Amino acid sequence: MNKKKNNRLAVVILASGSSERFGDPTPKQYQKINNKTILEYSIEKFIKSNKINSIYIAYNKKHKKYILPIKKKFKTISFILGGTSRQSSASKVLNFIYRKKLYRYVLIHDSVRPFVTISLVNKVINKLMLNKGVIPAIQINDSIKVINKKKVVKNLDRSNVFVSQTPQGFILNNLIEAYKKIEINKLHNYTDDAQIFVDAGFRVDIIKGESSNFKITEKNDFNKAKKMYSNDSLMKVGQGLDVHAFTAGKNFKLFGINIPYNKSIKAHSDGDVGVHALIDAILGTLSVGDIGTHFPDNDKKYKNINSLSLLKKTIKILQKNKGEIVHIDNTVVCEKPKINKYISKMRKVIADFLDLDIKSVSIKATTTEKLGFIGRNDGIAVFSIATINFYYEK
Protein backbone atom coordinates (compact mmCIF):
# COMPACT_ATOMS: atom_id res chain seq x y z
CA MET A 1 0.00 0.00 0.00
CA ASN A 2 1.08 3.54 -0.73
CA LYS A 3 1.98 5.21 2.59
CA LYS A 4 2.92 8.74 1.40
CA LYS A 5 0.28 11.18 2.67
CA ASN A 6 0.49 13.57 -0.30
CA ASN A 7 0.29 10.73 -2.84
CA ARG A 8 -2.67 8.75 -1.53
CA LEU A 9 -4.54 7.03 -4.30
CA ALA A 10 -7.98 5.43 -4.54
CA VAL A 11 -9.32 3.08 -7.18
CA VAL A 12 -12.93 3.14 -8.34
CA ILE A 13 -14.14 -0.01 -10.09
CA LEU A 14 -17.42 0.52 -11.93
CA ALA A 15 -19.62 -2.57 -11.65
CA SER A 16 -23.15 -1.18 -11.74
CA GLY A 17 -23.92 -1.77 -15.42
CA SER A 18 -27.02 -3.74 -16.44
CA SER A 19 -25.23 -5.60 -19.28
CA GLU A 20 -28.08 -5.20 -21.77
CA ARG A 21 -25.86 -6.02 -24.77
CA PHE A 22 -24.55 -9.16 -23.09
CA GLY A 23 -27.86 -10.98 -23.43
CA ASP A 24 -27.86 -13.01 -20.22
CA PRO A 25 -29.90 -12.76 -16.98
CA THR A 26 -26.66 -12.68 -14.99
CA PRO A 27 -24.77 -9.41 -15.61
CA LYS A 28 -21.41 -9.91 -17.28
CA GLN A 29 -19.41 -8.61 -14.29
CA TYR A 30 -20.87 -11.48 -12.23
CA GLN A 31 -20.36 -14.19 -14.81
CA LYS A 32 -18.05 -16.87 -13.45
CA ILE A 33 -14.93 -18.44 -14.89
CA ASN A 34 -13.28 -21.16 -12.79
CA ASN A 35 -15.81 -20.38 -10.01
CA LYS A 36 -14.71 -16.74 -9.81
CA THR A 37 -16.60 -13.70 -11.12
CA ILE A 38 -15.17 -11.29 -13.66
CA LEU A 39 -15.40 -8.56 -11.01
CA GLU A 40 -13.29 -10.62 -8.59
CA TYR A 41 -10.57 -11.08 -11.21
CA SER A 42 -10.48 -7.31 -11.68
CA ILE A 43 -10.40 -6.57 -7.95
CA GLU A 44 -7.52 -8.98 -7.37
CA LYS A 45 -5.32 -7.18 -9.89
CA PHE A 46 -5.54 -3.89 -7.98
CA ILE A 47 -5.08 -5.51 -4.58
CA LYS A 48 -1.65 -6.68 -5.75
CA SER A 49 -0.37 -3.12 -6.28
CA ASN A 50 1.48 -1.54 -3.35
CA LYS A 51 0.84 1.91 -4.86
CA ILE A 52 -2.90 1.87 -4.03
CA ASN A 53 -4.46 2.90 -0.71
CA SER A 54 -8.15 2.08 -1.11
CA ILE A 55 -10.55 0.39 -3.51
CA TYR A 56 -14.20 1.39 -4.02
CA ILE A 57 -16.74 -0.65 -5.97
CA ALA A 58 -19.83 0.96 -7.53
CA TYR A 59 -22.62 -1.62 -7.76
CA ASN A 60 -26.25 -1.77 -8.85
CA LYS A 61 -28.93 -2.09 -6.14
CA LYS A 62 -30.59 -4.78 -8.29
CA HIS A 63 -27.43 -6.90 -8.02
CA LYS A 64 -27.33 -7.38 -4.25
CA LYS A 65 -27.50 -11.16 -4.48
CA TYR A 66 -24.38 -11.12 -6.66
CA ILE A 67 -22.42 -8.57 -4.67
CA LEU A 68 -22.97 -10.01 -1.17
CA PRO A 69 -20.53 -12.96 -1.53
CA ILE A 70 -17.92 -10.58 -2.97
CA LYS A 71 -18.39 -8.19 -0.05
CA LYS A 72 -17.74 -11.04 2.36
CA LYS A 73 -14.61 -12.05 0.48
CA PHE A 74 -13.08 -8.57 0.23
CA LYS A 75 -13.71 -7.04 3.65
CA THR A 76 -11.21 -4.19 3.29
CA ILE A 77 -12.91 -2.85 0.15
CA SER A 78 -15.77 -0.31 0.18
CA PHE A 79 -18.95 -1.02 -1.80
CA ILE A 80 -21.15 1.92 -2.81
CA LEU A 81 -24.49 1.99 -4.63
CA GLY A 82 -24.02 3.38 -8.12
CA GLY A 83 -26.33 5.48 -10.26
CA THR A 84 -28.45 4.84 -13.34
CA SER A 85 -25.57 5.28 -15.81
CA ARG A 86 -21.82 4.87 -15.96
CA GLN A 87 -21.39 8.60 -15.63
CA SER A 88 -23.72 8.94 -12.64
CA SER A 89 -22.14 5.94 -10.89
CA ALA A 90 -18.66 7.37 -11.29
CA SER A 91 -19.83 10.80 -10.13
CA LYS A 92 -21.48 9.34 -7.04
CA VAL A 93 -18.39 7.40 -5.92
CA LEU A 94 -16.00 10.22 -6.80
CA ASN A 95 -17.92 12.69 -4.67
CA PHE A 96 -18.04 10.17 -1.83
CA ILE A 97 -14.27 9.74 -1.75
CA TYR A 98 -13.68 13.46 -2.39
CA ARG A 99 -15.57 14.32 0.80
CA LYS A 100 -13.19 12.12 2.76
CA LYS A 101 -10.31 14.47 1.87
CA LEU A 102 -7.86 11.56 1.94
CA TYR A 103 -6.79 11.17 -1.67
CA ARG A 104 -4.87 13.17 -4.22
CA TYR A 105 -5.21 10.68 -7.08
CA VAL A 106 -7.90 8.36 -8.39
CA LEU A 107 -7.97 5.52 -10.93
CA ILE A 108 -11.24 4.53 -12.59
CA HIS A 109 -11.55 1.04 -14.04
CA ASP A 110 -14.22 -0.93 -15.89
CA SER A 111 -15.01 -4.06 -13.88
CA VAL A 112 -15.24 -6.08 -17.09
CA ARG A 113 -11.59 -5.60 -18.02
CA PRO A 114 -10.23 -8.51 -15.93
CA PHE A 115 -7.01 -8.92 -17.90
CA VAL A 116 -5.50 -5.61 -16.81
CA THR A 117 -1.97 -6.30 -15.58
CA ILE A 118 -0.18 -4.99 -12.51
CA SER A 119 2.43 -3.64 -14.90
CA LEU A 120 -0.15 -1.49 -16.72
CA VAL A 121 -1.70 -0.31 -13.44
CA ASN A 122 1.68 0.78 -12.12
CA LYS A 123 2.60 2.49 -15.40
CA VAL A 124 -0.60 4.56 -15.26
CA ILE A 125 0.16 5.50 -11.65
CA ASN A 126 3.78 6.41 -12.38
CA LYS A 127 2.76 8.60 -15.32
CA LEU A 128 0.03 10.21 -13.21
CA MET A 129 2.59 11.43 -10.69
CA LEU A 130 3.74 13.91 -13.37
CA ASN A 131 0.42 14.68 -15.11
CA LYS A 132 -3.19 15.63 -14.36
CA GLY A 133 -4.76 12.85 -16.39
CA VAL A 134 -3.44 9.61 -17.92
CA ILE A 135 -5.08 6.83 -19.91
CA PRO A 136 -3.80 3.67 -21.59
CA ALA A 137 -4.58 3.48 -25.29
CA ILE A 138 -3.74 1.26 -28.24
CA GLN A 139 -3.45 2.41 -31.83
CA ILE A 140 -5.91 1.17 -34.43
CA ASN A 141 -4.29 -1.15 -36.97
CA ASP A 142 -7.38 -1.83 -39.08
CA SER A 143 -8.68 0.47 -41.79
CA ILE A 144 -11.39 2.87 -40.57
CA LYS A 145 -14.57 3.45 -42.58
CA VAL A 146 -17.59 5.72 -42.18
CA ILE A 147 -20.71 3.73 -43.03
CA ASN A 148 -24.12 5.09 -44.03
CA LYS A 149 -27.00 2.79 -44.99
CA LYS A 150 -24.62 -0.17 -45.10
CA LYS A 151 -22.36 1.58 -47.61
CA VAL A 152 -18.84 2.96 -47.20
CA VAL A 153 -19.04 6.73 -47.60
CA LYS A 154 -15.64 7.77 -46.29
CA ASN A 155 -12.21 6.44 -45.30
CA LEU A 156 -10.59 7.90 -42.19
CA ASP A 157 -6.91 8.42 -41.47
CA ARG A 158 -6.07 5.88 -38.75
CA SER A 159 -2.65 7.34 -37.87
CA ASN A 160 -4.10 9.37 -35.01
CA VAL A 161 -6.91 7.03 -34.00
CA PHE A 162 -6.52 5.17 -30.70
CA VAL A 163 -8.77 2.97 -28.59
CA SER A 164 -8.86 4.07 -24.95
CA GLN A 165 -8.73 1.59 -22.09
CA THR A 166 -8.92 1.63 -18.31
CA PRO A 167 -7.68 2.18 -15.65
CA GLN A 168 -7.75 5.91 -16.29
CA GLY A 169 -5.90 8.05 -13.76
CA PHE A 170 -6.59 11.62 -12.65
CA ILE A 171 -5.85 14.16 -9.97
CA LEU A 172 -9.05 13.83 -7.94
CA ASN A 173 -9.71 17.56 -7.44
CA ASN A 174 -9.44 18.19 -11.18
CA LEU A 175 -11.76 15.31 -12.05
CA ILE A 176 -14.35 16.53 -9.54
CA GLU A 177 -14.14 19.98 -11.17
CA ALA A 178 -14.60 18.41 -14.61
CA TYR A 179 -17.69 16.51 -13.48
CA LYS A 180 -19.21 19.68 -12.04
CA LYS A 181 -18.77 21.44 -15.39
CA ILE A 182 -20.52 18.75 -17.40
CA GLU A 183 -23.30 18.39 -14.84
CA ILE A 184 -24.00 22.13 -15.08
CA ASN A 185 -24.32 21.70 -18.85
CA LYS A 186 -26.46 18.56 -18.33
CA LEU A 187 -24.32 16.43 -20.62
CA HIS A 188 -24.96 12.72 -20.12
CA ASN A 189 -23.55 10.89 -23.13
CA TYR A 190 -19.97 10.31 -22.01
CA THR A 191 -18.54 6.80 -22.23
CA ASP A 192 -15.36 7.36 -20.26
CA ASP A 193 -13.83 9.83 -17.84
CA ALA A 194 -11.12 11.02 -20.21
CA GLN A 195 -13.83 12.56 -22.42
CA ILE A 196 -15.21 14.48 -19.46
CA PHE A 197 -11.73 15.61 -18.41
CA VAL A 198 -10.79 16.89 -21.87
CA ASP A 199 -14.12 18.66 -22.44
CA ALA A 200 -13.62 20.44 -19.12
CA GLY A 201 -10.35 21.88 -20.45
CA PHE A 202 -7.82 19.52 -18.89
CA ARG A 203 -5.04 17.65 -20.65
CA VAL A 204 -4.97 13.86 -20.82
CA ASP A 205 -1.70 12.08 -21.60
CA ILE A 206 -1.52 8.53 -22.88
CA ILE A 207 0.63 5.50 -22.30
CA LYS A 208 0.69 2.39 -24.44
CA GLY A 209 -2.15 0.06 -23.50
CA GLU A 210 -2.26 -3.71 -23.76
CA SER A 211 -4.18 -5.68 -26.40
CA SER A 212 -5.09 -8.28 -23.77
CA ASN A 213 -6.83 -5.57 -21.69
CA PHE A 214 -10.05 -5.86 -23.67
CA LYS A 215 -13.53 -5.09 -22.38
CA ILE A 216 -16.07 -7.90 -22.08
CA THR A 217 -19.17 -6.52 -23.77
CA GLU A 218 -20.76 -9.38 -25.69
CA LYS A 219 -20.86 -13.18 -25.44
CA ASN A 220 -17.96 -13.54 -27.87
CA ASP A 221 -15.79 -11.46 -25.53
CA PHE A 222 -16.77 -13.68 -22.60
CA ASN A 223 -15.97 -16.83 -24.57
CA LYS A 224 -12.56 -15.37 -25.38
CA ALA A 225 -12.03 -14.64 -21.68
CA LYS A 226 -12.98 -18.20 -20.76
CA LYS A 227 -10.36 -19.53 -23.13
CA MET A 228 -7.73 -17.23 -21.67
CA TYR A 229 -8.62 -18.25 -18.10
CA SER A 230 -8.90 -21.96 -18.88
CA ASN A 231 -5.97 -24.31 -19.19
CA ASP A 232 -4.39 -22.03 -21.75
CA SER A 233 -1.76 -20.83 -19.31
CA LEU A 234 1.43 -22.52 -18.23
CA MET A 235 3.63 -21.73 -15.26
CA LYS A 236 7.35 -22.11 -15.92
CA VAL A 237 10.38 -21.77 -13.66
CA GLY A 238 13.78 -20.67 -14.95
CA GLN A 239 17.13 -20.72 -13.17
CA GLY A 240 20.06 -18.38 -13.72
CA LEU A 241 23.60 -18.31 -12.39
CA ASP A 242 26.24 -15.67 -12.99
CA VAL A 243 29.76 -15.42 -11.59
CA HIS A 244 32.28 -12.59 -11.90
CA ALA A 245 35.78 -12.07 -10.59
CA PHE A 246 36.72 -9.03 -8.56
CA THR A 247 39.31 -6.57 -9.84
CA ALA A 248 40.82 -3.32 -8.57
CA GLY A 249 38.29 -0.55 -8.08
CA LYS A 250 36.11 1.45 -5.70
CA ASN A 251 32.59 0.01 -6.18
CA PHE A 252 30.47 -2.37 -8.21
CA LYS A 253 26.91 -2.69 -9.50
CA LEU A 254 24.48 -5.19 -8.00
CA PHE A 255 20.79 -5.31 -8.90
CA GLY A 256 20.94 -1.79 -10.29
CA ILE A 257 22.62 0.00 -7.38
CA ASN A 258 26.22 0.95 -6.64
CA ILE A 259 27.83 -0.98 -3.78
CA PRO A 260 30.81 0.88 -2.27
CA TYR A 261 33.79 -1.46 -1.89
CA ASN A 262 37.54 -1.57 -2.44
CA LYS A 263 37.07 -3.73 -5.54
CA SER A 264 35.10 -3.70 -8.78
CA ILE A 265 33.73 -6.38 -11.10
CA LYS A 266 35.76 -7.64 -14.04
CA ALA A 267 33.30 -7.65 -16.95
CA HIS A 268 32.55 -6.55 -20.51
CA SER A 269 29.34 -4.76 -19.47
CA ASP A 270 28.83 -2.96 -16.16
CA GLY A 271 29.20 -6.37 -14.49
CA ASP A 272 25.89 -6.39 -12.63
CA VAL A 273 26.01 -10.05 -11.67
CA GLY A 274 22.53 -9.93 -10.09
CA VAL A 275 20.80 -8.62 -13.19
CA HIS A 276 22.78 -11.05 -15.38
CA ALA A 277 21.58 -14.03 -13.31
CA LEU A 278 18.01 -12.73 -13.49
CA ILE A 279 18.22 -12.37 -17.28
CA ASP A 280 19.40 -15.97 -17.55
CA ALA A 281 16.53 -17.15 -15.35
CA ILE A 282 13.96 -15.36 -17.53
CA LEU A 283 15.52 -16.65 -20.75
CA GLY A 284 15.52 -20.12 -19.21
CA THR A 285 11.72 -20.15 -19.11
CA LEU A 286 11.74 -19.43 -22.85
CA SER A 287 14.40 -22.04 -23.72
CA VAL A 288 16.15 -19.52 -25.97
CA GLY A 289 19.72 -19.67 -24.70
CA ASP A 290 21.40 -17.43 -22.17
CA ILE A 291 22.62 -13.86 -21.78
CA GLY A 292 25.69 -14.60 -23.88
CA THR A 293 23.49 -15.78 -26.75
CA HIS A 294 21.52 -12.55 -26.88
CA PHE A 295 24.13 -10.07 -25.65
CA PRO A 296 27.58 -11.53 -26.46
CA ASP A 297 30.57 -10.18 -24.56
CA ASN A 298 32.58 -9.82 -27.77
CA ASP A 299 30.12 -7.29 -29.20
CA LYS A 300 31.41 -3.72 -28.81
CA LYS A 301 27.91 -2.26 -28.45
CA TYR A 302 27.58 -3.98 -25.08
CA LYS A 303 30.87 -2.62 -23.73
CA ASN A 304 30.19 -1.02 -20.30
CA ILE A 305 26.44 -1.12 -20.99
CA ASN A 306 24.01 -0.70 -18.11
CA SER A 307 22.72 -4.20 -17.41
CA LEU A 308 19.23 -2.88 -16.71
CA SER A 309 18.99 -1.97 -20.39
CA LEU A 310 19.72 -5.63 -21.19
CA LEU A 311 17.01 -6.66 -18.74
CA LYS A 312 14.61 -4.30 -20.51
CA LYS A 313 15.36 -6.01 -23.84
CA THR A 314 14.85 -9.39 -22.17
CA ILE A 315 11.44 -8.34 -20.84
CA LYS A 316 10.39 -7.35 -24.36
CA ILE A 317 11.31 -10.87 -25.53
CA LEU A 318 9.27 -12.29 -22.64
CA GLN A 319 6.24 -10.13 -23.42
CA LYS A 320 6.31 -11.13 -27.10
CA ASN A 321 5.95 -14.70 -25.85
CA LYS A 322 3.01 -13.68 -23.59
CA GLY A 323 4.95 -14.25 -20.39
CA GLU A 324 4.27 -12.41 -17.12
CA ILE A 325 6.65 -12.55 -14.16
CA VAL A 326 4.98 -13.89 -11.02
CA HIS A 327 7.95 -13.95 -8.65
CA ILE A 328 11.75 -13.80 -8.65
CA ASP A 329 14.03 -15.24 -5.96
CA ASN A 330 17.73 -14.30 -5.91
CA THR A 331 20.63 -15.37 -3.72
CA VAL A 332 23.87 -13.37 -3.65
CA VAL A 333 26.94 -15.39 -2.66
CA CYS A 334 30.04 -13.49 -1.54
CA GLU A 335 32.37 -13.25 1.44
CA LYS A 336 32.69 -9.46 1.29
CA PRO A 337 31.22 -6.88 1.29
CA LYS A 338 28.21 -7.56 3.48
CA ILE A 339 25.14 -7.17 1.29
CA ASN A 340 22.25 -7.27 3.76
CA LYS A 341 22.06 -3.52 4.36
CA TYR A 342 21.55 -2.92 0.61
CA ILE A 343 18.85 -5.54 0.07
CA SER A 344 15.82 -3.29 0.64
CA LYS A 345 17.05 -0.76 -1.90
CA MET A 346 17.92 -3.47 -4.44
CA ARG A 347 14.49 -5.05 -4.11
CA LYS A 348 12.81 -1.68 -4.69
CA VAL A 349 14.94 -0.91 -7.76
CA ILE A 350 14.13 -4.26 -9.38
CA ALA A 351 10.44 -4.21 -8.37
CA ASP A 352 10.00 -0.71 -9.81
CA PHE A 353 11.93 -1.56 -12.96
CA LEU A 354 9.83 -4.68 -13.61
CA ASP A 355 6.56 -3.12 -12.39
CA LEU A 356 6.22 -5.83 -9.74
CA ASP A 357 4.90 -5.71 -6.23
CA ILE A 358 7.83 -5.58 -3.80
CA LYS A 359 6.59 -8.88 -2.32
CA SER A 360 7.29 -10.53 -5.67
CA VAL A 361 11.02 -9.74 -5.47
CA SER A 362 13.21 -11.71 -3.08
CA ILE A 363 16.93 -11.01 -2.64
CA LYS A 364 19.00 -12.87 -0.06
CA ALA A 365 22.71 -13.04 0.73
CA THR A 366 24.99 -15.77 2.00
CA THR A 367 28.66 -16.82 2.07
CA THR A 368 30.56 -20.04 1.34
CA GLU A 369 32.05 -20.07 4.86
CA LYS A 370 35.44 -19.02 3.40
CA LEU A 371 35.51 -22.01 1.02
CA GLY A 372 36.61 -21.79 -2.62
CA PHE A 373 37.24 -18.74 -4.79
CA ILE A 374 34.31 -16.89 -3.20
CA GLY A 375 35.62 -17.73 0.25
CA ARG A 376 38.98 -16.27 -0.78
CA ASN A 377 37.08 -13.14 -1.85
CA ASP A 378 38.18 -13.52 -5.47
CA GLY A 379 34.68 -13.05 -6.85
CA ILE A 380 30.91 -12.98 -6.43
CA ALA A 381 28.02 -15.15 -7.66
CA VAL A 382 24.25 -14.80 -7.86
CA PHE A 383 21.66 -17.54 -8.25
CA SER A 384 18.29 -16.45 -9.63
CA ILE A 385 14.97 -18.27 -9.98
CA ALA A 386 12.15 -16.74 -12.04
CA THR A 387 8.56 -17.97 -11.87
CA ILE A 388 6.67 -16.89 -14.97
CA ASN A 389 3.14 -17.45 -16.22
CA PHE A 390 2.64 -17.83 -19.97
CA TYR A 391 -0.76 -17.21 -21.52
CA TYR A 392 -1.80 -18.97 -24.68
CA GLU A 393 -4.95 -18.65 -26.78
CA LYS A 394 -6.42 -21.70 -28.49
N, C-alpha and C positions, 0 to 999 in steps of 0.2 A: 504493500500500500504506500501511496505517496504521502510523506509526512510533512513536507514543507508547507507552512501555513499560507504563503502567498501564491502557491501553485496548486491548491486543492482542486480536484477535478471530479465531476460527477458524470455518470453515464445514464442516458435515458434510452431505454429499449421500448419501442412502440409495438405493442401487441394487442391493440384494441380493434383491429380491422375485422370486418364481417366475412371476408373472403368470398364475395359473391362470384368472382370469376373462377374460383377454384372448383365449384360445382360439387361440394360434398357437405353433408350436415355438420361434420366436425371441421371447424376452421383450420386453415392450413398450419397456423402456428402451433396447433395442438395435435397435429398429425404425428404419429409415432414411427420411429425407425429404430429397430433394436430396443424396443420398449422404452424409448426416450423421446420426448416431444422435440419438435424443431426449436421451440423457444428455449428449452433446457440446453440444447447444443449451443445456442447463441449466448446464453448467460454464462456458460462455463468458459467460453473464450475470454470474456472480460474479467472474470474472477482471477484468471491466471496472470493478469498484468499487475505488476507492483507499482504502476504509475497512477492507479485509479483509487479514489477514496470511497466512493459510494455508487451504488447501482439502483436505479429506479425503473420500475416496470409500469407502463400504462396499459391497463386491461379494460375489457368491455364488461359492463355489469351483467350482460347476458351469458357471460362465459365463466361464471363463478365455479361451476362444477369442474371445469378444466383447470382453473387457476389454483384451487385449494390445495391439491397435492404438491404443486410447485412451490406454493408459499411455505408449506411444511418442510420441504426439502431445503430451501434457501432462506434460512431464518434471519440472515443479516441483510437481506435485500428488502427494499421498500416497494410495496405494490399500491398503485394509485389508480382510481377509476378514471378512465379516459373520457374523451368527448365523442361527438357524433361523426367526426372526420379525423383524418390524420393530423391536419393543421390544428384543430381544436384540442386534440389529445396532447400534442406536443406543447401547445400554449399552456394548457392546464398544469402539466408537470413542471414545465420551466418556471412558471410563476410560483409554484409550490416550493421548488428548491431555491429560487431567488430570494424568497422571503426568509429563508434560513440564514442568509448572509454568511455562508460557509465556503462558497466555491467561487473561484475565478474563471474556471473553464468548464465546458460541458461538451460531451460527445452525444450525438443522437444516432441511433442505429435501428434499422428495420429488423424486427424479430425473425423475419423469414430469410435472412442471409446468414445461415448457420456455418458457412464455410469461411467466414472471415478469420484471418490468422492473427496470432499475437503479434507477429512481425508487422502486419499492416496497421493494427491498432497502435502500436508503439511509434510507427512512422508518422501517423497522423498527429499523435500527441507531441512528438518532438518538433514537428513543423509548426504546430500551433503555438509553441512557446515563443515563436518569433513573428507570428502573424495573428490577425484578428479572426480569420476564418480559413479553414482548410478542408478540402474534400479529396477522396481518392477518385480517379477517373481513368477510363481506358479509351484509347482512340478507336474509332470505327474503322474496320478494315474492309467492310463490304461497300458496294456502291449504294448511294443514297438517291432515292427517287421520290418525287412528289406525284401522288396518284389522285386522279379525279374520275369518278364513275368507272373505276376499274381500268383506267388507261393512264399510262405514264405521260405526264404533262411537262415535267421538268427534271433535270438532273442537278443535284447539289454537289458542291465542292466538299469532299469529306475531310480535307486536310486539317480543318479546324473544328471538326465535329467529334465530341467525346461523350461517352456514357458515364454519368455520375453514379457513384456507389455510396454506401455508408460503411463505417461510421463517419459522420461529418462533424468536425470540431469547430468550436467558436468560443470567443470570450463571452461569458454569460451575460454581462451587462449590455454588450452590444447587441446580442441576439434578442434580449428582452426589448430593447429599444426598437429593433427592426419589427418585431411582432406588434408592438403598439402602433407603429406607423401603418401597417397593412390592415390592422383591425379598425383604425380610424377611417380608412378608405373602404372598409367592408369588402375586402378582396378575399375570396375563399377558394380559389382554384389552384393553389400551389401544391405541388407533388413532392417537394423536398425543401429543406430549410435553407439550402444555398440560394434558391430562387428568392426567398423572402429577404435574405441578407443582402443580396446584390440589389434588389429593387429598393431597399431602404438606403442605398448609397454606400454600402460597405464593400470592401474588396475581399474576394475569395480566391485563395491560391490552391493549386492542385498538386497532388503527388500521384505517382503511377499506381493505379489500382491493380487488382488481381482478377484474372479471367475466371478463377474458381469461385470468386465472391459474388455469385449470381443470386438473384432474388427469386424465390419460389412463388410464382404467381398462378400457374396453371398445373394441371395434372402431369403434363410432360416434364415440367421442372421438378416435381416431386419424385417422379420415377427416376429422373437423373440423379437426384439426391440419394435415393435408396441404393442405387448402384454404387455411388461413391462411398456410402456408409456401410455397404455390405462387406463381403470378404475381398473387396478389391483394394485392400491395403495390406502392406507387408512391413513388419518391423524387422530392421536389420541392425546388427551391431558390428562396428568396425574398430580395429585396434591399430594404434600408431605408436612407433618408438623412434625417437631421435636422440642422437648422442653427438656432442661437440667437445673438442678439447679446449682448454683454457690457453690463453696467450697473454702477453704483457698488455696492460691497459688500466683503465680507471673505472669502468662500469660495463655492464652488458644488459641486453634486452631479454625480458622474460614475460611472456603473455602480454606484450604491448607496453610494458613499463620499463623504465631504466632502473636497474639495481646497482647501487654504488658498491664498488668492490675494487680490490687492487689488481684485478685481472679482467680481461675481456674474452670474448668468444672468437675462436678461429673459424671463419666461415666465408663463403662467397657472398651471401646476402648479409642482412644485419645479424644473422646468427640467432634469431629468436627460437630456441630449441622447443619451447612450449607450443608456439604456434605451428611449427613444423610438424610436431607429433600429432597435433590436432588435425592438420591438413591430411596427413597420412591416414588417420582414423576415418575421416569423412570419405576420402577416396576409396578406402577399403570397403565401405558399404556399397560402392558402385562397381567394384572389381575392375577398375580402370588404371591400375598401376599405382605408383607412389608419387611423392613430391618431385623426385628426380625425373620422372617421366614427363611431367607437365611443365616443370620449371627447372631445367637442367643447370647444374652449377658450372658448366662450361659456356653458357650463353651470357655474353657481355651485358645484355639488357637487364639481367637480374643481379648484377654486381651492386652490392650494398643496398639492395632494395628493401623497403620496409615490408616485413613478412606479413603484416596485416593486409597489404594490398594483394598478396598471394592468396591469403585466406578469402578475400573478397571474390577473387576469380574462381576459387574453389566452390564457394557458395553458389555462384551463378551456374556452375556445372551441376551442382546438386539440384537446384531449382528447375533446371531444364529437364531433369529426370524425375520431377515431382516428388522430391524428398524434402522432409521437414524435420529439423533437429528437435528431438524430444529432451535429450539430456546428454551432457558431456562430463566425463570423470577423468581427471588428470592427476598424475603423481610425479612430482619433481624429486629426482634423486641426486643429491650432492652432499659433500661433507661440509663445505663452506661456500658462500656465506649462508647464514641462517635465513630461511625464506619465509617463515611463518608470519612475520610482521608485515609482509607485503601481500599476503594472500587476499585479503579483503579488497584491496585496490585492483589486483589482477582479475579477480572474479567480476568486479564491476565493469572493467574495461572490456572483457570478453563478452559479458552478458549484453552490454549496450551495443557492442559492435555487431553481435549476431541477433539483436532484438529478441533476446531470451529473458525470461524471468530469472532473477539472481539465483533462485532455488534450483534452476536447471543447470547451473555451472558449479562443478566441484573441482577444487584444486587443493591438493594435499602435498606434504613434503616429508621426505624421510632420508636416511643415510644408509650406507652399506656397512656401518660399524667399522670404518677404517679399512675395509677389505677392497682389494683391486684398485684399478686406476682411479675410480671415483673416491675410494678411501684415501688414496694418496693425494687427492685434490688436483688431479690432472685434467679433470673434465666434469661434465654435467650431463644428465640424461632425463628425459621426460617420457613417461608412458601415458597414452591417451586412449580412452574408450568413448566412442560416439554411438549413441542410440538414436536411430533415425527411422521415421515412418515414411513409407513410400505409398503414394496413392495412384491407383490405376483405374482407368475406366474400361469397362467391357465394350 
